[in-house]
């Protein structure tokens, strides 16, 4: 059901309803899909593959923030060294969009950067953005592993990705907040699982 679907009279009431929906959305994520995603990321990191990330609008911010937290945060004090490439450099995507097509801004880069067994993480609330679908299809054709963060009804991205983390909510803010939380959960748990001095965990800021 879409949220909100009726007028809410106070900011406090809206906050409470929004928070409840966000909590339910995170709680209801499929645990098996989460484990599959984590296992795939950890194996890829240990194997030294590249992790490519992409998204549009607010989702692009999450895909780019993921780079920061995986490279800096997850590797600090741990034994892992993630290699993450954001497909979001402004001159590159505007050049591709201007000279070719906006629908190819990610797939073109996937073809240039990726090797077989690399990982593509796409973040898309609708799961139906043409440039996201093209990127996933290209990655699949190259033998990459594909992970999608989706919301609403999951869209085409949910169907064609190897692993999909679906936020079953119909509100862009809730979906994006949940995707951002998932990004933090993965990066922090990767760090925790591979922390070199477990006795210092309680002294470390995550």
N, C-alpha and C positions, 0 to 999 in steps of 0.2 A: 504494500500500500504506500502511495506517495506520502512524503512528509514535507511540510505540513499539509493537511487536507481540509483544514478549517481554520478560521481565525482564532488566534491565541491571544488572550487579553493582556498578559503581562510578560515582561522580559524574563522574570524569574520562572514563570510557568514554561516559557519556551525553552529556557536553559535546561530545566529539569527533563522535559520531553526529549530534547535533543541528546542530552547525556544518556538517557535511558536507551535510546535507539542506538547510539554509538556503542554502548556497553554490550547490548544484545548482538550487534553486528560482529563485534570482535569475539564474543563468546561462542557464536555459532559457526565460526570458520571451521572447515573440515580439518580435523587434527591429522588425518592421514596425508592430506595434501600438503599441510605444513611440514610434516616430517620428510616427505618426498622432496620438497623444495629445499629444505635445509641440507639433506643428504647430498643432493645434486650440487648445491653451492659449495659445500665443504670438500667434496671429491674434486670439483673443478679447481678450487683454490689450491688444494694439495697437489694436483696435477700440473699446476702452473698455467691453466688456460686463461684466456681473456673473458671478462664479463662485460658485455655491452649493455647500456641502459638507455631507454628512450621513453618519451611521453610528450603530450601536448598540454599547453596551458598550465594549470595548477599541477597536473601530473608530471610535467617536465621538471618542476621544482623538486618533486619527490624523487624523480629519477636522478637528478643532479645531486641532491642531498645524499642519496645513497652512495655516491662516489666518495664524498667526504667521509662518511661514517665507516665505510668498508675499508678504505685505504688508511685513514688516520686512526680512527677510534678502534676498529676491530683488530688492527695489527699491533696496537700499543700494548706492550707487555705480554704479547702472545706469540705463538710460534708460527702464525699464518701470515702470508704476504699476498693479499688479494690484488689482482690486476684488473682494474675497472676502467672502462673507456666510456665516457658519456658521448652519445651521438647528438650533442646539443650545442656545439660551438656555433655561435651566431653567424660569423662569416660563411661557414660551410653550409649551414642549412638554408641561409638566404640565397646563396649562389645556386644551390641545387633547385630551390623553389623558383627562382627567377628564370634560370636558363632551361630547366627541364620541367619539373612538376612538384608541387607541394606534396603530392602523394608519394613521391620517391625520396623524400629527404632522409629517411632512415634506411630504407632498403638499399639505396645507392652506397651508403657508408658501410652497411653490413657486408656488401660484396667486396668492398675495399679492405676492410679491417679483419674480417673473420676467417678463422680456420675451422676445420672440422673439429667437433667436440668443444668448441667455445660455447658460451652461454649468452643468450639474449634475454634480458629482463625488460618487459614492456609494461608500462603503467597507463591504464586507460579506463576511466570510469565507465564509459559506455561499452567498451570492448569492440567498437565498430568503426573507429577512425580508419579511413583508407590507408593512411601512411603507416599505421600500426599493423594492420592486416598484411600489407605488402612486406613489411619488415619481418614479420613472423614467417610468412610463406617463403621468403628468401632464405631466412635462417634454416628453416626445415629442409629446404632443397640442398643446402650446403652441409647437412649432417650435424648442425648445431643442436644444442638443447635449448628449449624455449620455455620460459616462465612468464606468465602474465598475471598482473594484479588487475582485477576487473570489479565492476560493481553493477548495480541495476540487475539486468537479466543475464549478464555475462557476455552477451554479444558473440560475434564470430571468433574473437580472440580466445574465449574460453574453450571453444570447440577444437581449435587447431593447435593449441599450445600443448607441450608435453605435460606441464603442470600448471594449473590455474588456481589462484587464490581468489575466491569469489566473495565479495562483500555484498550480502543480500539485503541491500537497502536502496531506496529510491530517493536519495537526497545527495547532491554533489558534495556538500560539505562533509557529511557523515562518511561517504565513501572515501574521500580524500584523506580525512583524518585517520580512518582505519588503515588505509594504505601506508600512510606515514608511520603509524604505530607499528605496522608489520615490518617496515624497513628497519626501525629501531630494534625491534625484537630480534630480527635475524642478525643484525650487526653486533648487538650486545651479547647474544647467546653464542655466536661464533667466537667472540673474544673470550667469554667465560669458559667455554669448552676447551679452549686451547691456551688458557692462561699459563704462563711458564712458572709462576710462583704462587700456587693456590693459597698459601698462607697469607699472602698480601691482598687477597681479594677484598677483604673488609676495609682495607685502607685505601682502596682505589675508587676513584669517581667514575662511575659508568654513566 
